[in-house]
Amino acid sequence: MKTHKLVLIGNAYSGKSSIVMRLVKNRFVEYLESTIGAAFFCYHLRDDNLEEVKLEIWDTSGSEKYNSIMPLYYRKASVALTVFDISNKQSFKDVKKWIENVRAVEPDCIIYLLANKCDLQPQVSKEDYEQLAYDEQIECITCSAKTGEGLSELVQKMHLKLTEKPHLQIVREVISQPEPEVKGYCCR
């Protein structure tokens, strides 16, 4: 099984953690605390041919005080999900900065633009974010972590790109090994 690094980027409160919770646990929590630094999750993508891809997901903080360490999370990322809150104009205005930051560290990273919170009243027009995606030559998906809308489409597109794009950097191949035998001593 091949393993790829995925990083979620975007302003604080854009819904990055909620997207991860929906993907990994199929749950939505109304009020999540803001991520401090980054959080780590694993997620497996599998198709009908049983080709499996493991994603190491880094849910990064959108808070400015962590900007200096964000490039550490971008390094060796195969996929970046750039998330903005469709009901927050500033969240959208900052998208280009997030994309530029990832490209500066990983120019070959596959980037998706996620227009999150489509269940709310939009403050950003669909034409505006689709134009930005076109200009940046990335795919755009309108989604809602709350309802799950658009996330199946995202998973399908990611799986297709990760299994058909041979030049992607593989973080590591996971090889199953037997668990070491415990001999009865706690710390030896």
C-alpha positions in Angstrom: 0.0 0.0 0.0 1.3 3.4 -0.9 1.2 6.3 1.6 0.8 9.9 0.6 1.0 13.1 2.7 -2.1 15.3 2.6 -2.1 18.8 4.2 -5.2 21.0 4.9 -4.5 24.7 4.7 -6.6 27.8 5.0 -7.6 30.5 7.4 -8.7 29.7 11.0 -12.4 28.7 11.2 -12.7 27.8 7.5 -13.7 24.2 8.5 -10.5 22.2 7.9 -10.8 20.2 11.1 -14.5 19.5 10.4 -13.7 18.2 6.9 -11.1 15.8 8.4 -13.7 14.7 11.0 -16.2 14.1 8.3 -13.7 12.1 6.2 -12.1 10.1 8.9 -15.0 9.5 11.3 -18.0 10.5 9.2 -19.0 12.9 12.0 -19.7 16.5 12.3 -19.1 18.4 15.6 -20.8 21.8 15.7 -18.1 23.5 17.8 -14.5 22.4 17.4 -11.7 24.2 19.1 -9.2 25.9 16.8 -6.3 23.6 15.9 -3.0 24.4 17.7 -0.1 23.9 15.3 -1.3 20.8 13.5 -3.3 17.6 14.1 -2.5 14.2 12.5 -4.9 11.6 11.1 -4.8 8.6 8.8 -7.3 7.8 6.1 -7.5 4.9 3.6 -8.8 5.3 0.0 -9.8 2.1 -1.7 -11.3 1.5 -5.2 -13.3 -1.3 -6.7 -10.0 -2.9 -7.9 -9.0 -3.0 -4.2 -6.1 -0.6 -5.0 -5.5 1.2 -1.6 -3.9 4.4 -0.8 -3.1 5.6 2.8 -3.3 9.3 3.4 -1.3 10.8 6.3 -3.5 13.9 6.9 -2.0 17.0 8.5 -4.7 19.4 9.6 -2.8 22.7 10.1 -3.7 25.7 12.1 -4.9 28.7 10.1 -3.7 31.1 12.9 -1.1 33.6 11.9 1.1 32.8 14.9 1.9 29.4 13.4 2.9 30.7 9.9 6.6 30.3 10.5 6.3 26.5 11.0 3.7 25.8 8.3 6.3 25.0 5.6 7.4 22.0 7.7 4.0 20.5 7.1 4.0 21.3 3.4 7.3 19.4 2.8 6.7 16.1 0.8 3.0 16.7 0.6 1.4 15.0 -2.4 -2.0 16.8 -1.9 -3.0 20.1 -0.4 -6.6 20.9 0.3 -6.9 24.7 0.4 -10.1 25.3 2.4 -12.0 28.6 2.6 -15.3 29.5 4.2 -17.9 30.4 1.5 -19.6 32.7 4.1 -16.4 34.7 4.8 -14.9 37.0 2.2 -11.5 37.3 4.0 -11.2 33.6 4.1 -11.5 33.6 0.3 -9.2 36.6 -0.2 -6.4 34.7 1.6 -6.6 31.6 -0.5 -4.0 32.7 -3.1 -1.5 33.2 -0.3 -2.0 29.7 1.0 -1.6 28.2 -2.5 1.6 30.3 -3.1 3.0 29.1 0.2 2.5 25.4 -0.7 3.9 25.8 -4.2 7.0 27.5 -2.8 7.8 24.3 -0.8 6.2 21.6 -3.0 5.7 22.8 -6.6 4.4 19.4 -7.8 1.8 19.1 -5.0 -1.8 18.4 -6.2 -3.9 21.3 -4.9 -7.7 21.4 -4.5 -9.7 24.4 -3.7 -12.5 23.5 -1.3 -15.4 26.0 -1.0 -16.6 24.8 2.4 -19.8 25.6 4.3 -22.0 25.6 1.2 -24.9 25.0 3.7 -24.6 28.6 4.8 -25.5 31.9 3.0 -22.6 32.5 0.6 -20.6 35.8 0.7 -18.3 34.7 -2.1 -19.8 34.0 -5.6 -19.3 30.7 -7.3 -18.0 32.5 -10.3 -15.2 34.1 -8.2 -13.9 30.9 -6.7 -14.2 29.0 -9.9 -12.3 31.7 -11.7 -9.6 31.6 -9.0 -9.3 27.8 -9.5 -9.1 28.2 -13.2 -6.4 30.9 -12.9 -4.4 28.7 -10.5 -5.0 25.6 -12.6 -6.4 23.6 -9.7 -9.7 21.7 -9.2 -12.5 23.4 -7.2 -15.0 21.5 -5.1 -18.0 23.1 -3.3 -18.6 21.2 -0.1 -20.0 21.1 3.4 -18.3 19.4 6.2 -21.7 19.6 8.1 -23.8 17.8 5.5 -21.0 15.9 3.8 -21.9 17.4 0.4 -19.0 17.3 -2.1 -16.7 15.2 0.0 -17.4 11.9 -1.8 -16.5 13.7 -5.1 -13.3 14.9 -3.5 -12.3 11.5 -2.3 -12.9 10.0 -5.7 -10.9 12.7 -7.5 -8.0 12.4 -5.0 -7.9 8.6 -5.4 -7.8 8.8 -9.1 -5.0 11.4 -9.2 -2.9 9.5 -6.6 -3.2 6.2 -8.3 -2.7 7.5 -11.9 0.1 10.0 -11.4 3.4 8.1 -11.4 5.6 11.1 -10.5 4.1 11.7 -7.1 6.4 11.5 -4.2 5.7 8.5 -2.0 6.2 9.2 1.7 6.9 5.5 2.3 5.6 2.0 1.4 4.0 0.3 4.3 5.1 -3.3 4.7 3.3 -5.5 7.1 5.5 -7.0 9.8 4.6 -9.2 12.7 4.3 -7.6 16.0 7.4 -8.1 18.2 7.0 -10.7 20.9 6.8 -9.3 24.4 8.9 -11.2 26.9 7.4 -10.1 30.2 9.6 -7.2 31.1 8.1 -3.8 31.1 10.9 -1.6 29.7 13.5 -4.0 28.2 
